[in-house]
């Protein structure tokens, strides 16, 4: 273990000494050659430092575009996606007619996709990624990257759907059944083409059924009637669903509960 640490520290010291020697050189052509070597060897942190140092020397020359291109990718390959996105954006502003413009326009969106976090976390970057990927598709309709862009949008949409589902389920688990019914309804409206839409609709039914059960007596009938409305909507929207039998069970339970409540009201009134 000590030998390994010694080797790592020694390598870092050699790298630092080497990069410092290069940066102190007065020859920008030499520095550029060394930056290219580091870039090819995937030592992006070293290449990045040299590219940044020599940019003023090559600004306005035919080489500057390629230098900036690789400089931006140094950030990307180090997973500094926020900085990389900004550098890709600056490249496009500086070289709008570049042959690499389409590629970096895509990479801007892809950086936001890479910054998209796990489902429970804030999904701002996921939403940005979807918007920018769609803009890319619209701007470059014949791009070979559009197939991948569409697939990434679908992945992002699934992530957003799952986050919304988790929030709705949390309401249900906490016993906040009315809020759960509203949340699952919003989930269906936001993702109408979801393969799980019938599952979400069943959760709407379950939520409102639970809500009706726990309601005060004078409000139960009207809230059970809402359950029936949701059940009928399920049957209309998902006639071939495997969950239909479960929905029919809720229809039967709800009708029985309404019948019993009406009977009780009749007895009370007489």
PEJO-V270253 format. One record per residue. N is the residue number from 1. RES is the residue in one letter. SS is DSSP state (a for helix, b for strand, c for the rest). BURIAL is 1 if it has 24 or more other ideal C-beta (glycine too) atoms within 12 Angstrom, else 0. Layout:
# PEJO-V270253
N;RES;SS;BURIAL
N;RES;SS;BURIAL
This chain:
# PEJO-V270253
1;X;c;0
2;X;a;0
3;X;a;0
4;X;a;0
5;X;a;0
6;X;a;0
7;X;a;0
8;X;a;0
9;X;a;0
10;X;a;0
11;X;a;0
12;X;a;0
13;X;a;0
14;X;a;0
15;X;a;0
16;X;a;0
17;X;a;0
18;X;a;0
19;X;a;1
20;X;a;0
21;X;a;0
22;X;a;1
23;X;a;1
24;X;a;0
25;X;c;0
26;X;c;0
27;X;c;0
28;X;a;1
29;X;a;0
30;X;a;0
31;X;a;1
32;X;a;1
33;X;a;0
34;X;a;1
35;X;a;1
36;X;a;1
37;X;a;0
38;X;a;1
39;X;a;1
40;X;a;0
41;X;c;0
42;X;c;0
43;X;c;1
44;X;a;1
45;X;a;1
46;X;a;1
47;X;a;1
48;X;a;1
49;X;a;1
50;X;a;1
51;X;a;1
52;X;a;1
53;X;a;1
54;X;a;1
55;X;a;1
56;X;a;0
57;X;a;0
58;X;a;1
59;X;c;0
60;X;c;0
61;X;c;0
62;X;c;0
63;X;c;1
64;X;a;1
65;X;a;1
66;X;a;1
67;X;a;1
68;X;a;1
69;X;a;1
70;X;a;1
71;X;a;1
72;X;a;1
73;X;a;1
74;X;a;1
75;X;a;1
76;X;a;1
77;X;a;1
78;X;c;1
79;X;c;0
80;X;c;0
81;X;a;1
82;X;a;0
83;X;a;0
84;X;a;1
85;X;a;1
86;X;a;0
87;X;a;1
88;X;a;1
89;X;a;1
90;X;a;0
91;X;a;1
92;X;a;1
93;X;a;0
94;X;a;1
95;X;c;1
96;X;c;0
97;X;c;0
98;X;c;0
99;X;c;0
100;X;c;0
101;X;a;1
102;X;a;1
103;X;a;1
104;X;a;1
105;X;a;1
106;X;a;1
107;X;a;1
108;X;a;1
109;X;a;1
110;X;a;1
111;X;a;1
112;X;a;1
113;X;a;1
114;X;a;1
115;X;c;1
116;X;c;1
117;X;c;0
118;X;c;0
119;X;c;0
120;X;c;0
121;X;c;0
122;X;c;0
123;X;c;1
124;X;a;0
125;X;a;1
126;X;a;1
127;X;a;1
128;X;a;1
129;X;a;1
130;X;a;1
131;X;a;0
132;X;a;1
133;X;a;1
134;X;a;1
135;X;a;0
136;X;a;1
137;X;a;1
138;X;a;0
139;X;a;0
140;X;c;0
141;X;c;0
142;X;c;0
143;X;c;0
144;X;c;0
145;X;c;1
146;X;a;1
147;X;a;0
148;X;a;0
149;X;a;1
150;X;a;0
151;X;a;0
152;X;a;1
153;X;a;1
154;X;a;0
155;X;a;0
156;X;a;1
157;X;a;1
158;X;a;1
159;X;a;1
160;X;a;1
161;X;a;1
162;X;a;1
163;X;a;1
164;X;a;1
165;X;a;1
166;X;a;0
167;X;a;1
168;X;a;1
169;X;a;1
170;X;a;0
171;X;a;1
172;X;a;1
173;X;a;0
174;X;c;0
175;X;c;0
176;X;c;0
177;X;a;1
178;X;a;1
179;X;a;1
180;X;a;1
181;X;a;1
182;X;a;1
183;X;a;1
184;X;a;1
185;X;a;1
186;X;a;0
187;X;a;1
188;X;a;1
189;X;a;0
190;X;a;0
191;X;c;1
192;X;c;0
193;X;c;0
194;X;c;1
195;X;c;0
196;X;c;1
197;X;a;1
198;X;a;1
199;X;a;1
200;X;a;1
201;X;a;1
202;X;a;1
203;X;a;1
204;X;a;1
205;X;a;1
206;X;a;1
207;X;a;1
208;X;a;1
209;X;a;1
210;X;a;1
211;X;a;1
212;X;a;1
213;X;a;1
214;X;c;0
215;X;c;0
216;X;c;0
217;X;a;0
218;X;a;0
219;X;a;0
220;X;a;1
221;X;a;1
222;X;a;0
223;X;a;1
224;X;a;1
225;X;a;1
226;X;a;1
227;X;a;1
228;X;a;1
229;X;a;1
230;X;a;1
231;X;a;1
232;X;a;0
233;X;a;1
234;X;a;1
235;X;a;1
236;X;a;0
237;X;a;0
238;X;c;1
239;X;c;0
240;X;c;0
241;X;c;1
242;X;c;0
243;X;c;1
244;X;a;0
245;X;a;0
246;X;a;1
247;X;a;1
248;X;a;0
249;X;a;0
250;X;a;1
251;X;a;1
252;X;a;0
253;X;a;1
254;X;a;1
255;X;a;0
256;X;a;0
257;X;a;1
258;X;a;1
259;X;a;0
260;X;a;0
261;X;a;1
262;X;a;0
263;X;a;0
264;X;a;0
265;X;a;0
266;X;a;0
267;X;a;0
268;X;a;0
269;X;a;0
270;X;c;0
